[in-house]
Amino acid sequence: MSLCVAVAFPLAMRGQVPLPPAPQRTAPATNVTVDGSEAMFTTMCALLAAGFEANVSAENWHPLRARLREQMQHQQGPAVDAVREFYKQHVVRDPGALLSRYIWFGIVAGPAPSFRITLRRDDMPTELLTLEGFSEILSNYYQEQHIGRLWHDLQPIYNSEIKKVHDPVSQIIFVATGYLRQLQDPNTARSFTIILEPLVGRISNVRNSGEHYAMVLSGSDDVPEDIVRHAYLHFLLDPLPQQYPHILAVKRALYEKAALAPRLPPDLKDDFSAYFAECLVRAVELRLKRLSPGEKEAVIDRDDADGYVLVRPIFKGLAKYETLEPSFALYFPDMVRNIDEPAEAKRIDSIKFARAADRDNVNDTASEDVARHKAAAPTTVPNDVDAIGALTEGERRIAEKNPQAAEVAFQKVLAKYPDQIRAWYGIGLVALMEHDGPRAKVVFGRLTDGDHAAKDDPMVLAWSHVYLARIYDDEGQQSLAKSEFQAAIAVPGGPEQAKQAAQKGLEAVNLEKPVERP
């Protein structure tokens, strides 16, 4: 079932986190779903039949989980024997790591009865590769033990649990999207799925390939709001650092200091984009939680000790954002630029990082099993400190509405890298600011078609289509404007803001009467 969540923009009161709405509101469906999964259910049935957690007390288990474990353990047949043999050959000591592998499988497996993996092999996480051949074994098990019939019979139980989960999850999404002023396009390829599966018995948050986020909940008795919010904020915010690698690059020296923290997860020590996204999510969480100033300061101190040193400056930057009108996606570049690198570097040098041995179990994401996969970042930004600095300067001048200074900065880049896409995009924005339609048309035309098109930079490509469409619309060429708006919507990985702007433009063009030209 899709979640229906209403979001009002801008916030009614500036500088304040939106409070939960009293009545449930109706709004268009989003690309967030809460549902059961036959593939996940079948995977867990097979796992229980194979003996997973056979000796664990079922005293506090969900009644369905306890009953089905007993039932699965008594299953007999060649396919069951094959499942048990496969399980025996692939068992690992850590039950959590073992469960994580099969949950990954349940998330990315296709529909019954074949359960073929929906990911390309190159996109699969390493732990999933260890279950190669399981699809066929699970398919035989599904058919031999009539799991499809069992799944159908249990739908009333699952539907009841899903219904109970709907409201608290909707509320989390309402508050998060309201704070970020970010509506989600239900037609986008990106998706956030919550799979309700009592047989899992614990929470596993898996983030898949940068596009499809999935979270498994064991039931409705205690929805882990902090963990759901954390995962959903990643879904909303992860694309931003990937869209502005050259702006982040200027702050890389701070990241290199943070990467020395013993308690920082290894996967964040070699991925600046993922690290920044984690700090960003933590800072937004603090703005959303109802904590006292002292409690928030204590959380930030702990983040500093753990290596998440950018939470503090981002948290401060969010205070300014709350007084402004734009969506957070539009504010993000300025927030990053405004981080005082010299001051932060001095502060970080004074931090005493916690030892790895000091790690405790009190952690907002302690019950998550997080698998991060690097999304493809634009390859169009040169690995050149001077060029990155000039690009950043040009974008800052654009934000200051100083097109002349911006042009000087972008031309510095183009003098060294004549085909640099972000610099050409900046030149196009300069032309728009100077009301030079013909020049803007040429630049954005270059970026959307031909050998120099920004095919490797979805942000530039999508917005270039939008701006070109607006130029055509102003010229009265509605058919060309319509084509460009449609092209912007179709850009894979394009920013949501660009797609929303294109959709609005397309709707406006469809309402316009054709302009007659002499």
Secondary structure, DSSP 8 states (H G I E B T S, - for coil): -EEE----SS-SSTTS-----SS-----EEEEEEE--HHHHHHHHHHHHHTTTTTS--TTS-HHHHHHHHHHHT--SHHHHHHHHHHHHT--S-HHHHHHHHHHHHHHB-STTT--B-S-GGGS-HHHHTTTTHHHHHHHHHHHTTHHHHHHHTHHHHHHHHHHHHHHHHHHHHHHHHHHT----TTSS-EEEEEE-TTT-S-EEEEETTTEEEEEE--STT--HHHHHHHHHHHHHTHHHHH-HHHHHTTHHHHHHHTT-TTS-GGGTT-HHHHHHHHHHHHHHHHHS---HHHHHHHHHHHHHHT-TTHHHHHHHHHHHTTS-S-HHHHHHHHHHTS-HHHHHHHHHT-----GGG--S--TTTT-----------S-S-S-HHHHHHHHHHHHHHHTT-HHHHHHHHHHHHHH-TT-HHHHHHHHHHHHHTT-HHHHHHHHHHHHSSTT--TT-HHHHHHHHHHHHHHHHHTT-HHHHHHHHHHHHT-TT--HHHHHHHHHHHHHHHHS------
